[in-house]
């Protein structure tokens, strides 16, 4: 396992199939590398592990923003694909105040509806943020519940 203290002991590129390829300090190529954030919500640009296809960490990145621009761009692009978590902007309605219930919402990705299986699927995070897991595993983020409109807050409070 290597470290990225100087951020120059590895390189990232894409192969012809679109997979990430890491070239380590010894010149060895690792195809199908997956970036994994250590703290995806509280510190998304700090602590990223580059994991090989065998599931072993190849490189630890302390800070993404300290990487060379081309490497940073590839890593950011790959993480964006993995971190699909729409931001919930407005709660239009819920099918019932018990669970399971179907929620109709507006997100930064458009209008949608999802099923909330249990009240435990709503997690409180630092600073008034919430993370809501749908029955299909999609994570909806609310950066600040107090910033929602009054009607949305009123519906949401029934589940908190």
Secondary structure, DSSP 8 states (H G I E B T S, - for coil): -EE-SSS-S-EEEE-TTS-EEEE-TTS-EEES-EEEESSTTT-TTEEEEEE-TTS-EEEEEEEGGGS-HHHHHHHHHHHHHHT---BEEEEEEES-SSSSEEEEEEETTEEEEEEE--GGGEEE-GGG-EEEE-TTS-EEEES-GGGS-HHHHHHHHTT-
